[in-house]
Amino acid sequence: MLIEFRKWIERVSNAGLLKQVNGADWDLEIGVLTEMNARGKKYTLLFDEIRGYPKGHRILVGSLIDSKRVALALDLPVQTSNLELVRLFRDRLSSDELSRNASDFPPETVSDAPLFENRMTGAQVNLFSFPSPKWHEYDGGRYIGTADCVITKDPDSDWINVGAYRVMVQGERELGVHISGGHHGRVHINKYLKRKEKCPIAISFGHTPLLFAVAGIEVPDGVSEFNYAGALVKERVKVVKGPVTGLPIPADSEIAIEGFIGEETKDEGPFGEFAGYYAGGVAKKPLIKVEAVYYRNNPIILGTAPGRPPYDYSYFRCPLRAALIWDVLEKAGIPDVNGVWCHEAGYTRAFTVVSIKQGYVGHARQAGYIASMCRPGGFAGRYVVVVDEDIDPSNLYDVVWAMCSRTDPATAIDIIRDTWSTPLDPMTEKSEDKLYEEYSGSRALIIACKPFGALIRNKFPRVVESSREIQARVREKWQNIID
C-alpha cells in the first residue's frame, strides 16, 4: 500500500521513532543536527518554529535513515532485516516484473489535492517564504531540494522522469538544479535546449519517502518512476496535473513549483555531497524560472543532508541498489547468487559486495565484472568484492575478514579503466571546459573467495566456527545467557 506522507509520519511517531525539534535555525543548526542524528540515535526529526518562520512551516529529516523507516514506507513490519528488504525489492523490481507490471501502474490523475490550498503565481512567488536550510558550513547557499522529486518529460514521447537532484534557491523566483551527465533529467533538458525550446519542469519538495527513494535510483530508460513506485507497492501513484506545465505532481505533495529552464545558467554550489566531500565546486548550472508555487497549510519540506557516511539518507539506497544489481546478475545468467549489498560506507555506490556459491572457475569474476559495469552499479563506483556464500555481504566485518583471509593481492585484484563517473567524485580531474559526460574513473574488482581448486577438493582450511545446528541447540539450552 502507498502511504501518504502525513500518515507515514504518524506511523513513525507511533513506533517511537520521531522527535520534534522546536526553535532550530535554518542557518546550519538544522543541518548539523541532521548530521549528528545520523551518527547517533537515528530518529526521524521534525523541525518546527524555525527561526524567522511562522509555526507550521516545517522540515522533516531522517525519513529513510534505517531499515525500520524503509520498512514503514513499504507498509512492512519494522523488524524487516537488510537482506529481507533486498529480496523483497528484487522480487518486485526485477526487469521481468517491471516489463510486465510497470505499464499496469501508470499514475492516477486526480482533480484536486491539498497541495492547492495556497498558491503563489507570477510576481507573488517568493521562494524565501519557506525555511530552506543552509545544510553544511561551506555550502554556497540555501538548498530547498535535497530529498525532492524533479519532474520532466521527454519531448519525443510520453516518458515522465522523476529524479532526486539537488536544488538551490537562487532568488525569490529562481532555482538552480544540479543534474549529472547521463541522468534522465539532463537528457530531457538537453533535448529541449537543442531544439531552442524551454524545458518545462515541476518539483515536489515534500511527499511520501517512497517516491524520494525511487527517484534516487537508476530506473530503466523509458520507465517513469511513478510507474516504478506503483509496481513496487501494487498501487497507482496519485498525481495532479500542474496548471502551468501540465506535468504530473504527487497528489500528497506538501510544496511544489512549476517553471521553465532555458539557456540561462548561474553559479551553483558548492554543496556537501554523497561521497562526503565538496568535490563539485562552483559551476554554471541550469536556472529554473519559477512561474508558480503551491503549498499545503502548515507545509513540510522533506529534506536530508548528505556528507561523510553514515549520513541522513545513506542507508535507503543500500537495499534498493543491491536488489537492482542482483537482478542484473541473474538476467545475465550468473548462477547461484546468494546476496548483494551496497554499503553505506561507500555511499551505496563505491563499495558493493556480491555473495555467490562458486560453481566453476571464473564464476566469481563474471559476477564481479557485471556488478561493476551494469547501469545500477556503474555510476561513481569504486570497489566490487565477490565473496563465498558463507559470508553475509551486508556484514562489513565478515567481508573484510574474507578480503584478508581469502585473497592474494597479486592475483585477486583486477582494475577496470575509463568507467562512468561524475565531478562529484573527489578523485576526478576537473576543468571548466569539461562536459559532464566526459568524467571517468576506474574500478577495482576484488575476488575474496576461496580458491576454486582448493574449494572443490575440500582442501581449504576449515573455518573456526560452530555449526548452525550446534549453535541452535546451545542457544535453546542457554537462552538466558546468550540473548
N, C-alpha and C positions, 0 to 999 in steps of 0.2 A: 504494500500500500504506500502511495506517495503522501508523506506527511507534510502538511502546510507549515510554514516557518514558525508561526507563533504557537501552534500546537506542539511542534517539536521542542521548542523552548520549555513549554510546560512539562513535557515528559522528562527532559533533562533535569529540571528543577525537582520533580517528584522523585527522581532517582538519587537526589542529594548531590548532584554534580555541578550545580550552578551557584555562583556567588555574585551578588550585586555590589557594585562599587560606585559610590556617590562622591562627586566633587573632584574627580581627577582632571588634570589639564590635558587638552588636546595636544599641546606642545610637549612632546617627549614622554610625559608621565604615562599615558595610555600605552605607548609602545614599549616602555621599559617594564611596566607591569605585565604586559603580554609576554615579553621575553623571559622574565623571571618565573612566571607561572608555568611556562612550557618546560622549565628545568626543575620545577618543584612539584606542587600538589596536583597540577594539571586540571584545574577547574575550567568550566565554561564561565567566562566573565561577562557580565552585562553592565556597561558603564552608563550612568545617568547623572543628571545635574552637572554636566561637563562645563568647565569654566568658560563663561561667555555665551552660553547657550541655554535656552529655556529647558525646564524639566520636561522629560519626554522625548527629547532629541537624543537618541541612544546609539551606542556602538556595542556589538557583540563579537567576542573573540573566543577561540578555543572550541570552535564548532565541530572539528574533526580531529581532535588532539590525540585520541587513542582509539582502541578497538571498541570501547564502550560507546563513544559518541557515534562512530561509524555504524555500529550495530543499531543504535536507536534511529539513525537516519534511514535505515533499511527496514525498520519495524521488526528487528530481531532481538533476542534476549541480550542483555548487556554482558553476559558471560561468554559470548561468542569469541573464540580464540583467533589468533593471527591466521593460521593455516586454514581454519574453518571459513574465514572470510575469503581467502584466496580461492578455495574450492567453490564457494558459492558464486563469486564473480566469474570464475572460469566456466561454470555450468551455464550461467545466464548470459555471458558476454562473449562466448566463443563466436568465431566468424560465421560458422554454420548457423548458429542460433540467431545471430543478428540478421543474416541474409533472409532467414525465414520469417523473423518476427519484427524487425525494425519497421518495416512498411506497415505492419499491423497496428503500430502505436504512434501515429502522427499526432502532433499536438492538437488539443481540442480548443478551438477558439470560442471564448465566452463573450457575452456582450458587455459586461461591466465587471469591475473589481474595486476593492477598497483603495487600490493604488490611485484612483482618480478622485479621492476625497479632497485633494488640494492640487492646484495647478499653477505653474508659472509659464508664461509664454512671452516670446519677444523680449522687449525691454524689461519685463518683470523678472527675468531669470537672474538669479544671484546664487551661484554655487557655494558661496561662503555662508549661506543660510544653514548649512549642515556642518557638523563638527568633524570635518576631515582631519585626521591626525597627521602630525609630523612624527613618523614612527621611530626613526633612528636619528641619532645625533648629527650625522653628516649627510642626511638626505637633502636633496636640493629643493624640497618644498613639501607641500601637503598632498597626501595621496588618499583620495576618496575611494579608489578602486584597487583593492588588494585581494578580495575574495568575490569578485564580481562576475557577471555574465555579459560579455561583449558580443553583441548580436549583429551579424552581417549576412548578406545574401549574395550568392554567385549571380552576376548579371546574365550569365548564359543558361541558367537553369533555375529550378525551384529550391536548390540546396541552401538551407539555412545553417550557418555555423554559429556555435556558441562557444566562445573562448574565454579563459580566465587570464586576462592581460592587465598589467599594472596601468593605472590611470591617475595622472597628476592634475591637480587644479592649477590652471594657468591664468585664470582670471574669472570675473563674475560669469562670463558666458563662454569660456574656453576651457577645454580639457586637452591634455597631451596623453597619447597612448603609445606604449612600447609593445611591439609585436615582432618577435624574432623571425628571421627569414625561413621560409618553408612552412610556417604555420598557416592554417587555412584562412584566418582573418586577414593576414597580409596578402595572401594570394587573391582574395576577393577585392581588397582595396587597390592593389596594383592593376587589376583588370579594369576597374573604373577609371583610374588615373590615365592608363594607356589610351583609353577612349576619349580623354579630355572631359570626363564627366566627374561630378562629385559623388562620393560613395555615401549612401545613407547608412546610418549606424544608430543602434539603440543600446543602452547599457542599463542593466539592473544592478543596484548596489545593496540589495537585501532580498533574500529568497531562501527556499529550503536548501540546506547544505548539500543535499544530494546533487543539485544542479551545479554547484561550485565544484564538487568532486569530479563530475563527468566533464565539465568544461575544461578541466585541467589535465586531461589525458589525451592520448593520441587516438581519436576516433577515426575510422577509415574515411578516405576521400568519398565525398558524395553523401555521407550519412550524417544527418543532423543529430546533435547532442540531445535535442528534445526527444527524438525518436529513441535514441540510445538509452536515455533515462527511463522512458516509458517501457522499453523492452526489459530493462533491469527489474522494475517493480511490477510489471504486468498491468500497467495502468497509464492511460494517456495523460500527458502533462497539460494542464490548463493554461492557456495564454490569452492575452488580449491584443487586439490589433492596435499598433501605435498610430495615433491620429495624424502624425506628420509624415512618417516614413512608410507606414503600412507593415513594418516589421513586427513579428510576434514577440511579446514581452511576457515573462512569467506572471500569471494572474495573482500569485501570492507575493509579488514584489513589494517591497517597502518604499523604495525610492528608485525612480528610473528617469533617464533622459533620452531625448531624441535629437539628432543633429546630422551634420554632414562633414565629410572630410574632403578637402580639395588639395591643391598643390602646396598650400602654405604649410610650413613647418616651423617649429620653435624648439629652443633648447629644452631638453627634458633630462631629469636626473641630476646628480647620481641618486641611486636608491640601493639600500642594502638588500641583496637578492638571495635566492635559494641556495647558492653554493657557499654562502657565508662570507661574501666579500663585496666591496664596492668595485666590481670589475668592469661594469659597463660604462662608467664615467658619465660625462655630459655629451649628448649628441642631438642633432636635429631629428625630431620625430613628428609624425603626422599630428596636425592640430584639428580638433573637433570643434566646430562652431555649433553651440547648443541652441536649439530652437525652442525646446520645451522641457519642463521638469514636472514630474508627477510624484506625489508622495502621500502616504497614509498619515492619518492622525498619529502622533507620537511615533514617528518612523524610527526604524532600527537599521543602521548600516552594518552589514556583515563584513567584518574586517579580519585581517591577520597580519602578522609581522614576520616575514622570513628573516633568516640570519644564520648565525653559526648553529648547526644542529646540536641537540634537538630544538626545533622551534615550533611555533604555534600550529603549523599545518604539515610538518614534516612526516607525520605518520600516515595520513589517509591515502596517499598515493602508493604506499608500500603494497598493500594487498591488491589494489586496482592494477597497477603496472605489472605486478607479479603474475596476476591472472592472465593479462593480455600476452605476456611473453610465453607463458606456459601454453596458451592456446596456439601461438605461432609454432612452437616447438612440435606440438602434436600434429599440426597440419602439415608440417614439413617432413613428417614421417619419423621423427625421433621417438623410439620406443622407450617405455619404462621410465618416464619422468616421474619422480616421486614428490617433487615440490619445487617451488620457486619463491624467492623472497628478494625484495629490493630494499636495502637497508636505509634507515633514517640517517645514519652517519654519513652516507653517500648521497644525501638529499634525494633519495629514491632513484637517482639516475646513474650515479658514479660507482656503485658497488652492488652488483647483482650476483646472487648465488643460485645455482641450479643443482638439485639433487637428483641423481639417476641411479638405477640399478644397471651396472655395466653388463653389456651382452656381447661385446666384440671389441677388437682393437679399433681405436678411432672413435668409438661411440661418444666418449666424453668430449673430444674436440669438436665433433659435429655439433653437439648441443651448445658448446661454448661459442662457436663462431656464429651460429644462428641467433643466439640470445644477444650477442654483441652488436649485430648489424640490422636486426629487424626494426621496423618502424617504432614500436613501443619501447624498445631497448636501445635504439641507436643514437638518439639526440643527447648530446652533452654527457655521454657516458665516459667511464674510465677503466673500471676493472670488472671482469666477469670471472667468477670462481665456480668450478664444477666439482662437486663432492659426491661421495657414495651415499647410498640410500640410508645408511645408519646415522647420517648427520642431518640434524634439523637445520634447514637453510636459514630459518629466522633467528637461530641462536648464534649470536656473533662469537661467543666463547667456543662453541663447537666448531664453527667454521675456521677460526684462527688456529685451533688445535689441529684440524685436518691440514691446513696450509703448512703448519710447522712440522707435522709428522708424516705427511704422505706426498711431499714434493721433493724433487731435486731441482733447485732453481735453474740449473744449466739446461734441463730438458723439459721442464714443466711450464715454462712461461713463453707464450707467443705474443708478438706485437703486430697489431693491425694499424696501418697508417692511413692518413687522409680520410678521417671519419667526420661525420656530421657534428658540428659544434655551434657555438654562439659567442658573441662578445661578452656575455655574462660570465663565461668561464675565465677565471683569473689567469689561466696559463696560455690563453690565446694571444697572438701578436695582433696589435690593433693599429689602424691608421685611418685617417679621415676619409680617404677615398675608397676604403674597403667596403664592399657590399655585404649585407647580412649573409647572403648565400655563399660567400667565399670563406667564411670562418670554418676552420677544420681543426681536428685534434688527432688523437690516437687512442687505441685500446690495448690493454694488457689482458690476455686470457691466461688464467692460472688453472692448471689441471691438478686439483688437490685430491685425487683418487688413488686408491691402492693400485700399484702396477698390475695391469690386466693378467700378465703371465703368472705372477705370484697369486693373484686372486683365484684364478680357475684351478690352480694346483694346490690351493689351500696352504700356501707357504708364507703368506704374510703374517707377521706376529699377531697373536690373539690380543684383543683389547682387554684391558684390566677393568672389567665391569661385570656385576652380577647380571644374570639373565632376567628378563622381564617376569618370567614365571616365579623365580625365587624372590624377586623384589615384591611381587604382589602377595606372595604367601607371608613374607615377613611383615609387610605393611599391615595386612589384616590382623596379625597377631599383636603387633606393637603399634597400633594406630595412635594411641595416646602419646607415644614418643615421637613418631615420625611426623605426624600432622599437627 
